[in-house]
Amino acid sequence: QVQVVESGGGLVQPGGSLRLSCTASGSLSGINVMDWYRQAPGKQRELVASITRAGSTKYADFVKGRFTISRDNAENAMFLQMNSLTPEDTAVYYCHVIGYISGTHWGQGTQVTVSS
């Protein structure tokens, strides 16, 4: 069993910042890629950012320059620093983990609401 838990979501005003965290635990034999996805009401889930075990990162165009992804391999943790938030960033943010052996795993999501 693998557990993936996100935290750090909440309500923030436009222009504000939030830091999301994700921790994976359980029957993991190493994590390859960790991703953040998001899903806004009525829209499909979309990739926000990803990071490999070696630290290579990729970002969706709509967050470049505003969001920063990072991870702590020793703790099986991943973070998303979100700055300059806009109402369009409102969504449920999901952590996605790809283990070398255990396969793919999703967290339950954390709500981010950007509103004045």
ChimeraX attribute file (.defattr): number of C-alpha atoms within 10 A of each C-alpha:
attribute: neighborCount
match mode: 1-to-1
recipient: residues
	/A:1	8
	/A:2	17
	/A:3	15
	/A:4	20
	/A:5	19
	/A:6	23
	/A:7	19
	/A:8	15
	/A:9	18
	/A:10	14
	/A:11	15
	/A:12	18
	/A:13	14
	/A:14	17
	/A:15	14
	/A:16	14
	/A:17	17
	/A:18	18
	/A:19	16
	/A:20	21
	/A:21	21
	/A:22	25
	/A:23	19
	/A:24	23
	/A:25	13
	/A:26	9
	/A:27	12
	/A:28	17
	/A:29	11
	/A:30	15
	/A:31	20
	/A:32	17
	/A:33	19
	/A:34	27
	/A:35	24
	/A:36	25
	/A:37	19
	/A:38	22
	/A:39	19
	/A:40	16
	/A:41	9
	/A:42	6
	/A:43	9
	/A:44	9
	/A:45	15
	/A:46	14
	/A:47	17
	/A:48	22
	/A:49	22
	/A:50	24
	/A:51	19
	/A:52	17
	/A:53	15
	/A:54	10
	/A:55	14
	/A:56	11
	/A:57	16
	/A:58	16
	/A:59	19
	/A:60	13
	/A:61	9
	/A:62	11
	/A:63	16
	/A:64	12
	/A:65	11
	/A:66	13
	/A:67	20
	/A:68	18
	/A:69	24
	/A:70	19
	/A:71	20
	/A:72	12
	/A:73	15
	/A:74	7
	/A:75	10
	/A:76	18
	/A:77	20
	/A:78	24
	/A:79	22
	/A:80	23
	/A:81	14
	/A:82	19
	/A:83	17
	/A:84	15
	/A:85	22
	/A:86	17
	/A:87	15
	/A:88	12
	/A:89	20
	/A:90	20
	/A:91	21
	/A:92	18
	/A:93	28
	/A:94	27
	/A:95	28
	/A:96	25
	/A:97	28
	/A:98	18
	/A:99	18
	/A:100	13
	/A:101	12
	/A:102	15
	/A:103	13
	/A:104	15
	/A:105	16
	/A:106	19
	/A:107	19
	/A:108	15
	/A:109	22
	/A:110	21
	/A:111	20
	/A:112	22
	/A:113	20
	/A:114	20
	/A:115	16
	/A:116	10
